[in-house]
Amino acid sequence: MSAMTEKDVRNPDYLPPLHQSIPLGIQHVLAMFASNVTPAIIISLAAGFTFGSAEMVYMIQIVMVFAGISTLFQTVGLGPVGARLPVVQGTSFAFIPIMIPIVKTAGMAALFGGVVIGGIFHFLLGTVIGRLRNLLPPLVTGIVVLTIGLSLIPVGIKYAAGGVPLMGKPEFGGLEHWSLALVVIFVTLALKFFTRGLFSTAAVLVALVVGYLVAIPMGMVNLSKVSGAAWFAMPSPLHFGFEFNVAAVVGMCLMSFVSAIETVGDISGITKGGAGREATDKEISGGTMADGLGTAISGIFGGLPNTSFSQNVGLISMTGVMSRHVVTFGALFLVLAGLIPKVGAVIAAMPIAVLGGGVIVMFGMVVSAGVTMLSEVAWNRRNMLILAISLSIGLGLQAVPEALQHVPGTLKILLTSGILPAAVLSIALNAVLPEELKG
C-alpha cells in the first residue's frame, strides 16, 4: 500500500500492483461470500431440495458465478451499463420474503420467470432512478430494511433448531443443533470485537467454517457427495424452467424498486467514502442498470436477484482503496469458484444448524441497518404513525396468513410476504400524509 499515493487510492481507474490487487480483491469476496450463498440455500430448502442435493449445489454455483458476472458489469461496464466503480454485487436478502412463498405455492419455474422479468424492469428503472430517489427518504427505506430483517429472523431460528423438516420430531431444538448455532454466533462476536482486518471483515464466514469443522467430529457433516461432484461445470439455461406468474412478476418488480434505491445508496456511499465526492447521475443510472441486467441474466440460468453489497462499501472506506480493478479480480475469483461444483458441494454439506447461527447474525444485522436508517428520522407523530401502521400490517399479515384466506391466491402471496405491504404502505403514507398532523 505504501507505493500508492493519496491520488491513486481515490482514483477508480487506478490499477495497484498485482501483489496488492489480488489479495484486496479476495478480501472483498470473503466479506460478501456468506451473505451471497445463504439465499441460495434458503430457497433450495423452501423448494424441498435436501442438503447436498445436486439442485442445491447447482444453485450455490450459479449465485457465485452471476455475482461475479454482475460485479464485472459494475466494474468493467458494458456501454451505458455499470457504475465503473468498485461496486460488489451479490444475491439480495431483500427478495427472500417474496421468493419463499412463490416457491412454495407456484414453484421454481414461476420464481425464475419473475426474476427475469423483474430484472428487466430493474434495468429500465436505471433510466429514471434519479427522479425516484425522493420517494424513499430514510423513513421509508428504514421501515423496508427493518421489515426485511424482522421477516427473516424466524427462518434463522428454525435453522438453528435443526431445520423446518424436523419440526414435531425430537431432534428439532436439540442441544446438538443449538450448540453448533451458538458456536457460530459466539465466534462471530469474538472476531468482530477482538480482531481487526480480514478476520473482522469476514467474521461470519470464518465462524461458519469453525462451526462446520466442529460439526465433523459430531457426525453431523456428510461429505459423501463431495467426491462425486464434478471439477468443472457450465451453467445451463432455463435449468429450473421459466413460467409467467402474476404474483412472482409483481413481487419481483416491486422489490426491484426497493433494491434499486439500495444500490443508489451504496454507490453514493462508495463515492463519498472512497473519493470524497457525490455520485454522478451517470454512475447511479449505470449502476442501477447493472443490477437489473445481472439479475435478468442470472434468472435465465437459475440464479437469484443481484444487488450491490453494503458490507463492501464499508470495506472500501476501511482500506481506502477506490480501485474498481481490485474488485474486478474479486469478481473473477467468484466466477471461477462458481464453475467448480466441488466448491458448491462442500458448502451444501454444511449442517443446517451451522447455517442457522450464521443467518441469525446476518438477519439481525439487517434489522440493525434498518434501525440505523430510522435514527436519521425526526420522530414526530406523523412519522411514528407511518412506522406503526406499515410495520404492524406488514408483519401482522405475515404472521397470520389465515386472516387473508378469502383473498385471491396471487394477492395473498404478495400481502403475506411481510415486506411488500410494509413497503407499499410506507411509500403511500409518506406521500399523502401532511407533514403536520392536527390535534
C-alpha positions as CSV (number, residue, x, y, z in Angstrom):
1,M,0.0,0.0,0.0
2,S,2.9,2.3,0.6
3,A,3.5,2.6,-3.1
4,M,0.1,4.1,-3.6
5,T,-0.3,7.9,-3.4
6,E,-3.4,9.6,-2.0
7,K,-4.4,10.5,-5.5
8,D,-4.1,6.8,-6.6
9,V,-6.2,5.3,-3.9
10,R,-9.1,7.7,-4.6
11,N,-9.0,7.0,-8.4
12,P,-11.4,4.3,-9.5
13,D,-9.3,3.7,-12.7
14,Y,-6.0,3.1,-10.8
15,L,-4.6,-0.4,-11.0
16,P,-2.5,-1.3,-8.0
17,P,0.3,-3.8,-8.5
18,L,-1.0,-7.4,-8.7
19,H,0.6,-8.4,-5.4
20,Q,-1.7,-5.8,-3.8
21,S,-4.7,-6.1,-6.2
22,I,-5.4,-9.8,-5.9
23,P,-5.4,-10.0,-2.1
24,L,-7.6,-6.9,-1.9
25,G,-10.0,-8.4,-4.4
26,I,-10.2,-11.7,-2.5
27,Q,-10.8,-9.7,0.7
28,H,-13.9,-8.2,-1.0
29,V,-15.1,-11.8,-1.9
30,L,-14.6,-13.0,1.7
31,A,-16.6,-10.1,3.1
32,M,-19.6,-11.0,1.0
33,F,-19.3,-14.7,0.5
34,A,-21.5,-16.0,3.3
35,S,-24.3,-13.5,2.5
36,N,-24.1,-14.3,-1.2
37,V,-24.6,-18.1,-0.9
38,T,-27.1,-18.1,2.0
39,P,-30.2,-17.1,0.0
40,A,-29.5,-20.0,-2.5
41,I,-29.5,-22.5,0.4
42,I,-32.7,-20.9,1.9
43,I,-34.6,-21.0,-1.4
44,S,-33.3,-24.5,-2.1
45,L,-34.7,-25.7,1.2
46,A,-38.0,-23.9,0.6
47,A,-38.3,-25.7,-2.8
48,G,-37.8,-29.0,-1.0
49,F,-34.3,-29.7,-2.1
50,T,-32.2,-31.5,0.5
51,F,-28.8,-30.5,1.8
52,G,-26.1,-31.7,-0.6
53,S,-28.5,-32.4,-3.4
54,A,-27.5,-31.7,-7.0
55,E,-30.1,-28.9,-7.2
56,M,-28.8,-27.1,-4.1
57,V,-25.2,-27.5,-5.3
58,Y,-26.2,-26.0,-8.7
59,M,-27.9,-23.0,-7.1
60,I,-24.9,-22.3,-4.9
61,Q,-22.7,-22.5,-8.0
62,I,-24.9,-20.1,-10.0
63,V,-25.2,-17.4,-7.4
64,M,-21.4,-17.3,-7.2
65,V,-21.0,-17.2,-11.0
66,F,-23.5,-14.5,-11.5
67,A,-22.5,-12.4,-8.5
68,G,-19.1,-12.3,-10.2
69,I,-20.6,-11.5,-13.7
70,S,-22.8,-8.8,-12.2
71,T,-19.9,-7.3,-10.4
72,L,-18.0,-7.2,-13.8
73,F,-20.9,-5.3,-15.2
74,Q,-20.3,-2.7,-12.5
75,T,-16.6,-2.5,-12.5
76,V,-15.7,-3.0,-16.2
77,G,-19.1,-1.8,-17.7
78,L,-20.9,-2.6,-20.9
79,G,-21.9,0.5,-22.8
80,P,-24.2,2.6,-20.5
81,V,-24.4,-0.3,-18.1
82,G,-22.3,-0.2,-14.9
83,A,-21.1,2.5,-12.5
84,R,-17.5,1.7,-13.3
85,L,-16.8,1.9,-9.6
86,P,-15.7,-0.7,-7.1
87,V,-19.3,-2.0,-6.6
88,V,-19.6,-5.6,-5.4
89,Q,-22.8,-7.4,-6.5
90,G,-24.3,-10.4,-4.7
91,T,-27.6,-12.2,-4.1
92,S,-30.1,-10.0,-2.3
93,F,-31.6,-10.9,1.1
94,A,-34.4,-8.4,0.3
95,F,-36.2,-10.7,-2.1
96,I,-36.2,-13.8,0.2
97,P,-39.6,-12.9,1.9
98,I,-41.1,-12.7,-1.6
99,M,-39.3,-15.7,-3.0
100,I,-40.2,-18.3,-0.3
101,P,-44.0,-18.1,-0.7
102,I,-43.6,-18.0,-4.5
103,V,-41.5,-21.2,-4.5
104,K,-43.9,-22.9,-2.1
105,T,-47.1,-22.0,-3.9
106,A,-46.1,-21.6,-7.6
107,G,-42.9,-23.5,-8.0
108,M,-39.3,-22.8,-9.2
109,A,-40.3,-22.1,-12.8
110,A,-42.6,-19.3,-11.7
111,L,-39.9,-17.9,-9.4
112,F,-37.4,-17.6,-12.2
113,G,-39.9,-16.1,-14.6
114,G,-40.4,-13.4,-12.0
115,V,-36.6,-13.0,-11.5
116,V,-36.0,-12.5,-15.3
117,I,-38.9,-10.0,-15.8
118,G,-38.1,-8.2,-12.5
119,G,-34.5,-7.9,-13.7
120,I,-35.7,-6.3,-17.0
121,F,-37.9,-3.9,-15.0
122,H,-35.0,-3.1,-12.7
123,F,-32.8,-2.4,-15.7
124,L,-35.4,0.1,-17.0
125,L,-35.6,1.8,-13.7
126,G,-32.0,2.9,-14.3
127,T,-33.2,5.4,-16.9
128,V,-35.4,7.2,-14.3
129,I,-33.9,6.4,-11.0
130,G,-32.7,9.9,-10.3
131,R,-36.2,11.2,-10.3
132,L,-37.5,8.5,-8.0
133,R,-35.0,8.9,-5.2
134,N,-37.1,11.4,-3.3
135,L,-39.9,8.8,-2.9
136,L,-37.8,6.8,-0.5
137,P,-36.4,9.0,2.3
138,P,-34.8,7.4,5.4
139,L,-38.2,6.9,7.0
140,V,-39.3,4.6,4.1
141,T,-36.0,2.9,3.5
142,G,-35.6,2.3,7.2
143,I,-39.0,0.7,7.5
144,V,-38.4,-1.5,4.5
145,V,-35.0,-2.7,5.7
146,L,-36.3,-3.3,9.2
147,T,-39.2,-5.3,7.9
148,I,-36.9,-7.4,5.8
149,G,-34.8,-8.3,8.8
150,L,-37.7,-9.0,11.1
151,S,-39.4,-11.1,8.5
152,L,-36.3,-13.3,8.1
153,I,-35.3,-13.8,11.7
154,P,-37.8,-16.8,12.2
155,V,-36.0,-18.6,9.4
156,G,-32.7,-18.3,11.2
157,I,-34.3,-19.6,14.5
158,K,-35.8,-22.6,12.7
159,Y,-32.5,-23.5,11.0
160,A,-30.6,-23.1,14.3
161,A,-33.0,-25.5,15.9
162,G,-32.4,-28.1,13.2
163,G,-34.5,-27.1,10.3
164,V,-38.1,-26.9,9.3
165,P,-38.4,-30.6,8.1
166,L,-37.5,-31.7,11.7
167,M,-40.4,-29.8,13.4
168,G,-42.5,-32.1,15.5
169,K,-39.7,-34.6,15.9
170,P,-37.5,-35.0,19.0
171,E,-34.4,-33.8,17.0
172,F,-35.9,-30.4,16.4
173,G,-34.5,-27.9,19.0
174,G,-32.0,-30.5,20.3
175,L,-28.8,-29.5,22.1
176,E,-26.6,-30.7,19.2
177,H,-28.2,-28.2,16.8
178,W,-28.3,-25.3,19.2
179,S,-24.7,-25.9,20.3
180,L,-23.5,-25.6,16.7
181,A,-25.5,-22.4,16.1
182,L,-24.2,-20.9,19.3
183,V,-20.6,-21.7,18.3
184,V,-21.1,-19.7,15.1
185,I,-22.7,-16.8,16.9
186,F,-20.0,-16.6,19.6
187,V,-17.1,-16.9,17.2
188,T,-18.7,-14.1,15.1
189,L,-18.9,-11.9,18.2
190,A,-15.3,-12.7,19.2
191,L,-13.9,-11.9,15.8
192,K,-15.9,-8.7,15.4
193,F,-14.8,-7.3,18.8
194,F,-11.3,-8.7,19.3
195,T,-9.8,-8.8,15.9
196,R,-9.1,-6.4,13.1
197,G,-8.6,-6.5,9.3
198,L,-9.6,-9.6,7.4
199,F,-10.8,-11.7,10.3
200,S,-13.1,-9.0,11.5
201,T,-14.4,-8.2,8.0
202,A,-15.1,-11.9,7.2
203,A,-16.2,-12.8,10.7
204,V,-19.4,-14.6,9.7
205,L,-17.7,-16.6,7.0
206,V,-14.9,-17.6,9.4
207,A,-17.4,-18.5,12.1
208,L,-19.3,-20.7,9.6
209,V,-16.1,-22.5,8.8
210,V,-15.4,-23.1,12.5
211,G,-19.0,-24.4,13.1
212,Y,-18.6,-26.7,10.1
213,L,-15.3,-28.1,11.5
214,V,-16.8,-28.6,14.9
215,A,-19.8,-30.5,13.3
216,I,-17.5,-33.0,11.6
217,P,-16.4,-35.0,14.7
218,M,-20.0,-34.8,15.9
219,G,-21.0,-36.8,12.9
220,M,-23.3,-34.1,11.5
221,V,-21.4,-33.5,8.2
222,N,-21.9,-35.8,5.3
223,L,-19.2,-35.3,2.7
224,S,-20.1,-38.3,0.6
225,K,-21.5,-36.2,-2.2
226,V,-18.4,-34.0,-2.5
227,S,-16.3,-36.8,-4.1
228,G,-19.0,-37.4,-6.7
229,A,-19.2,-33.7,-7.7
230,A,-17.5,-32.6,-10.9
231,W,-14.4,-30.4,-11.0
232,F,-15.9,-28.2,-13.7
233,A,-19.5,-27.4,-15.0
234,M,-21.0,-24.6,-17.0
235,P,-24.4,-23.0,-16.1
236,S,-27.4,-24.4,-18.1
237,P,-30.1,-22.0,-19.4
238,L,-33.6,-22.5,-18.0
239,H,-32.3,-25.1,-15.6
240,F,-35.4,-24.8,-13.4
241,G,-37.8,-23.8,-16.2
242,F,-39.5,-20.5,-16.9
243,E,-43.1,-19.6,-16.2
244,F,-45.1,-16.4,-16.2
245,N,-46.8,-16.0,-12.8
246,V,-48.5,-12.7,-11.9
247,A,-47.6,-12.8,-8.2
248,A,-44.0,-13.6,-9.0
249,V,-43.7,-10.8,-11.6
250,V,-45.5,-8.2,-9.4
251,G,-43.5,-9.1,-6.3
252,M,-40.1,-9.1,-8.1
253,C,-40.8,-5.8,-9.9
254,L,-41.9,-4.1,-6.6
255,M,-38.9,-5.4,-4.8
256,S,-36.7,-4.3,-7.7
257,F,-37.7,-0.7,-7.0
258,V,-36.6,-1.1,-3.3
259,S,-33.3,-2.8,-4.4
260,A,-32.6,0.0,-6.9
261,I,-32.8,2.6,-4.2
262,E,-30.5,0.5,-2.0
263,T,-28.0,0.4,-4.9
264,V,-28.2,4.2,-5.2
265,G,-27.3,4.5,-1.5
266,D,-24.4,2.1,-1.9
267,I,-23.0,3.9,-4.9
268,S,-23.3,7.2,-3.1
269,G,-21.6,5.7,-0.1
270,I,-18.7,4.5,-2.2
271,T,-18.1,7.8,-3.9
272,K,-18.3,9.7,-0.6
273,G,-16.2,7.3,1.5
274,G,-13.7,6.4,-1.2
275,A,-13.4,9.5,-3.4
276,G,-14.8,12.3,-1.2
277,R,-17.4,13.4,-3.7
278,E,-21.1,12.8,-4.7
279,A,-22.0,10.2,-7.2
280,T,-22.8,11.4,-10.7
281,D,-26.2,10.7,-12.4
282,K,-24.3,8.6,-14.9
283,E,-22.8,6.4,-12.2
284,I,-26.2,6.0,-10.5
285,S,-28.0,5.2,-13.7
286,G,-25.4,2.8,-14.9
287,G,-25.1,1.1,-11.5
288,T,-28.9,0.5,-11.4
289,M,-28.9,-0.9,-15.0
290,A,-26.1,-3.3,-14.0
291,D,-28.2,-4.5,-11.1
292,G,-31.1,-5.3,-13.5
293,L,-29.1,-6.8,-16.2
294,G,-27.2,-9.1,-13.8
295,T,-30.5,-10.2,-12.2
296,A,-32.2,-10.9,-15.6
297,I,-29.3,-13.0,-16.9
298,S,-28.9,-14.8,-13.6
299,G,-32.5,-15.7,-13.6
300,I,-32.2,-17.3,-17.1
301,F,-29.7,-19.8,-15.7
302,G,-31.5,-20.4,-12.4
303,G,-29.8,-17.7,-10.3
304,L,-31.3,-15.3,-7.8
305,P,-31.7,-11.4,-7.9
306,N,-28.5,-9.5,-7.5
307,T,-27.9,-6.2,-5.8
308,S,-24.9,-4.1,-4.5
309,F,-23.5,-5.3,-1.2
310,S,-23.3,-2.7,1.5
311,Q,-20.7,-4.5,3.6
312,N,-18.2,-4.0,0.8
313,V,-18.9,-0.2,0.8
314,G,-17.6,-0.3,4.4
315,L,-14.6,-2.3,3.3
316,I,-13.7,0.4,0.8
317,S,-13.9,3.1,3.5
318,M,-11.7,0.9,5.7
319,T,-9.0,0.1,3.2
320,G,-9.2,3.5,1.5
321,V,-8.7,1.8,-1.9
322,M,-11.2,3.0,-4.5
323,S,-9.8,1.0,-7.5
324,R,-12.6,-0.8,-9.5
325,H,-9.9,-3.1,-10.9
326,V,-9.3,-4.6,-7.4
327,V,-13.0,-5.6,-7.3
328,T,-12.7,-7.0,-10.8
329,F,-10.1,-9.5,-9.5
330,G,-12.5,-10.5,-6.8
331,A,-15.3,-10.9,-9.4
332,L,-13.1,-13.2,-11.5
333,F,-12.4,-15.3,-8.4
334,L,-16.1,-15.7,-7.7
335,V,-16.8,-16.8,-11.3
336,L,-14.0,-19.4,-11.1
337,A,-15.2,-20.7,-7.8
338,G,-18.8,-21.0,-9.2
339,L,-17.7,-23.1,-12.1
340,I,-16.3,-25.8,-9.7
341,P,-19.2,-27.9,-8.4
342,K,-17.0,-29.4,-5.7
343,V,-16.9,-25.9,-4.0
344,G,-20.7,-25.9,-4.1
345,A,-20.9,-29.5,-2.8
346,V,-18.7,-28.6,0.2
347,I,-20.9,-25.6,1.0
348,A,-24.1,-27.7,0.6
349,A,-22.8,-30.3,3.1
350,M,-23.0,-27.6,5.8
351,P,-25.3,-28.7,8.7
352,I,-28.4,-26.6,8.8
353,A,-27.8,-25.5,12.4
354,V,-24.4,-24.0,11.4
355,L,-26.2,-22.0,8.7
356,G,-28.8,-21.1,11.3
357,G,-26.2,-19.5,13.6
358,G,-24.8,-17.5,10.6
359,V,-28.2,-16.3,9.4
360,I,-29.3,-15.2,12.9
361,V,-26.3,-12.8,12.9
362,M,-26.8,-11.7,9.2
363,F,-30.5,-11.1,9.5
364,G,-30.0,-9.4,12.8
365,M,-27.6,-7.1,11.1
366,V,-30.2,-6.3,8.5
367,V,-32.5,-5.2,11.4
368,S,-29.7,-3.1,12.8
369,A,-29.2,-1.4,9.4
370,G,-32.9,-0.6,9.4
371,V,-32.7,0.9,12.9
372,T,-29.7,2.9,11.9
373,M,-31.6,4.4,8.9
374,L,-34.5,5.2,11.1
375,S,-32.2,7.0,13.6
376,E,-32.0,9.8,11.0
377,V,-35.7,10.4,11.1
378,A,-37.4,13.2,13.1
379,W,-39.8,11.3,15.2
380,N,-43.0,13.4,15.2
381,R,-46.5,11.9,15.4
382,R,-46.8,11.6,11.6
383,N,-43.6,9.5,11.2
384,M,-44.5,7.4,14.2
385,L,-47.9,6.6,12.7
386,I,-46.3,5.7,9.4
387,L,-43.9,3.3,11.1
388,A,-46.6,1.8,13.3
389,I,-49.1,1.1,10.6
390,S,-46.6,-0.1,8.0
391,L,-44.8,-2.5,10.4
392,S,-48.0,-3.7,12.1
393,I,-49.8,-4.6,9.0
394,G,-46.8,-5.9,7.1
395,L,-45.5,-8.3,9.8
396,G,-49.1,-9.0,11.1
397,L,-50.3,-10.4,7.8
398,Q,-47.1,-12.5,7.5
399,A,-47.6,-13.9,11.0
400,V,-51.3,-14.7,10.5
401,P,-51.8,-15.6,6.8
402,E,-55.1,-17.2,7.6
403,A,-56.5,-13.7,8.0
404,L,-56.5,-13.5,4.2
405,Q,-58.0,-16.9,3.5
406,H,-60.7,-15.3,1.3
407,V,-58.3,-13.2,-0.7
408,P,-57.3,-14.5,-4.3
409,G,-54.2,-16.6,-4.4
410,T,-51.9,-14.1,-6.2
411,L,-52.8,-11.2,-3.9
412,K,-52.5,-13.4,-0.8
413,I,-48.9,-14.3,-1.8
414,L,-48.0,-10.6,-2.0
415,L,-49.8,-9.5,1.1
416,T,-48.4,-12.2,3.3
417,S,-44.8,-11.6,2.3
418,G,-44.4,-9.0,5.1
419,I,-42.1,-6.8,3.1
420,L,-44.4,-5.7,0.2
421,P,-47.4,-4.4,2.3
422,A,-44.9,-2.6,4.6
423,A,-43.1,-1.0,1.6
424,V,-46.2,0.0,-0.3
425,L,-47.9,1.4,2.9
426,S,-44.8,3.4,4.0
427,I,-44.3,4.9,0.5
428,A,-48.0,5.7,0.1
429,L,-48.5,7.2,3.6
430,N,-45.3,9.2,3.3
431,A,-46.5,10.7,0.0
432,V,-50.0,11.6,1.1
433,L,-49.9,12.5,4.8
434,P,-49.3,16.1,5.6
435,E,-46.1,17.0,7.4
436,E,-48.0,18.4,10.3
437,L,-50.8,16.4,12.0
438,K,-53.6,18.4,13.6
439,G,-54.9,17.9,17.1
